[in-house]
Amino acid sequence: MYLADGSKFPHAGKVSNTLNEVDKRTGTLEVQAQFPNPEKSVLPGQFARVKYIREHLADAITIPVKAVQQTQSLTSVLVTNSKNEVESRVVKLGQRVGEKFIVLSGLKTGENIIVEGQMAVRPGMKVNPVVKSEAQTASQPTQVR
């Protein structure tokens, strides 16, 4: 943290809370952090700049928000296996970034997820998926027929 006079605050802080999406208007993410202040050199309402170094997730898997199904106790997505059969997969999600979630566990790179039409299919059903690239899904959702 850098104080209003430009001096560097000597104590590192920890993130305590974040909003779950970037403000589309400003491109910013609201983050709350806590800093030890044993010298009482930072006062309530005082202006400061914070340098936030976020963990870089190399090769992170992201999925569209609309692919996620949530019940009271589970978060899951529907995928198609090598036989084009629908499977339900329990996933653990990380941070939401725009219209996507970071997947922490439950999916592997290259798996096909069902993004649209989830209400029309059930696990075990055979489907004829239409696979679209990420660029195509940005303008048109994937459809299962």
C-alpha positions in Angstrom: 0.0 0.0 0.0 1.2 3.5 -0.8 0.1 6.4 1.3 -1.1 9.8 0.0 2.4 11.2 0.4 3.8 8.5 -1.9 5.6 6.6 0.9 5.3 2.8 1.0 3.4 1.4 4.0 5.7 -1.1 5.7 3.1 -3.9 6.3 1.6 -6.3 3.8 -2.1 -6.7 3.8 -4.4 -9.6 3.0 -7.5 -9.6 0.8 -10.6 -10.2 3.0 -13.4 -9.9 0.4 -14.0 -9.2 -3.3 -17.0 -8.6 -5.4 -17.6 -11.4 -7.8 -17.4 -9.5 -11.0 -15.6 -6.7 -12.8 -17.5 -3.4 -13.1 -18.0 -3.3 -16.9 -18.2 0.5 -16.9 -14.9 1.1 -15.1 -13.0 -2.2 -15.7 -12.3 -2.4 -11.9 -12.9 -5.0 -9.3 -13.8 -4.0 -5.8 -11.4 -5.6 -3.3 -11.4 -5.3 0.5 -8.1 -5.8 2.3 -6.9 -5.7 5.9 -3.6 -4.3 6.9 -1.9 -4.4 10.3 -1.6 -0.9 11.6 0.4 -1.2 14.9 1.8 2.3 14.6 -1.6 3.8 13.9 -0.1 5.6 11.0 -3.1 5.0 8.7 -6.3 6.7 9.8 -9.9 6.0 8.9 -10.9 7.6 5.6 -7.3 8.3 4.6 -6.5 8.0 0.9 -4.0 5.3 -0.2 -3.1 3.3 -3.4 -2.9 -0.4 -3.2 -0.8 -2.7 -5.4 -2.6 -6.0 -5.7 -0.7 -9.0 -6.9 -3.1 -11.7 -7.8 -2.2 -15.3 -8.2 -1.8 -16.2 -11.9 -3.6 -19.3 -12.9 -1.8 -20.8 -15.8 -3.9 -22.9 -18.1 -7.1 -22.2 -16.1 -10.3 -23.7 -17.3 -13.2 -21.3 -17.7 -16.8 -22.0 -18.5 -19.7 -19.7 -19.4 -21.9 -18.8 -16.4 -25.0 -20.1 -18.2 -23.5 -23.6 -18.4 -23.5 -23.9 -14.5 -26.4 -25.6 -12.7 -26.7 -25.0 -9.0 -28.9 -26.8 -6.5 -28.9 -26.3 -2.7 -25.9 -28.6 -2.2 -24.2 -29.1 -5.6 -22.7 -27.1 -8.4 -22.6 -29.0 -11.7 -22.4 -28.8 -15.5 -23.6 -31.2 -18.2 -20.9 -32.6 -20.4 -20.9 -35.0 -23.4 -18.7 -38.1 -23.2 -16.9 -39.9 -26.1 -20.1 -41.7 -27.0 -22.1 -38.4 -27.1 -24.0 -39.3 -24.0 -24.9 -36.6 -21.5 -23.1 -36.8 -18.1 -23.6 -34.6 -15.0 -20.3 -33.4 -13.6 -19.9 -31.9 -10.1 -17.5 -28.9 -10.3 -15.9 -26.6 -7.8 -15.9 -23.0 -9.1 -13.5 -20.2 -8.4 -13.9 -16.5 -9.2 -16.3 -15.2 -11.7 -14.6 -13.2 -14.4 -17.2 -11.4 -16.6 -19.5 -14.0 -18.0 -17.3 -17.0 -17.1 -16.3 -18.9 -14.0 -12.9 -20.3 -13.3 -13.2 -24.1 -12.7 -11.0 -25.3 -9.8 -11.9 -29.0 -10.1 -14.3 -31.4 -11.8 -13.5 -30.7 -15.5 -10.5 -31.5 -17.7 -9.2 -29.4 -20.6 -10.9 -30.3 -23.9 -14.1 -31.7 -22.4 -17.3 -30.6 -24.1 -19.8 -28.8 -21.9 -23.5 -28.2 -22.7 -24.0 -24.4 -22.7 -27.6 -24.2 -23.9 -30.6 -26.6 -23.8 -29.8 -28.2 -20.4 -33.5 -28.5 -19.6 -34.1 -30.6 -22.7 -31.5 -33.3 -21.8 -30.8 -35.7 -19.0 -27.8 -37.8 -18.0 -27.5 -40.9 -20.1 -29.3 -39.4 -23.1 -27.5 -39.7 -26.5 -27.2 -36.3 -28.2 -25.7 -34.8 -31.4 -23.7 -31.9 -30.0 -22.7 -28.9 -32.1 -19.2 -28.0 -31.0 -18.4 -24.3 -31.4 -15.2 -22.5 -30.6 -15.0 -19.9 -27.9 -15.1 -17.1 -30.4 -18.3 -18.5 -31.9 -19.9 -19.0 -28.5 -19.2 -15.3 -27.7 -21.8 -14.4 -30.4 -23.8 -17.6 -30.5 -24.5 -20.1 -27.8 -23.7 -23.8 -28.3 -26.9 -25.8 -29.0 -27.5 -29.5 -28.3 -29.7 -31.2 -30.9 
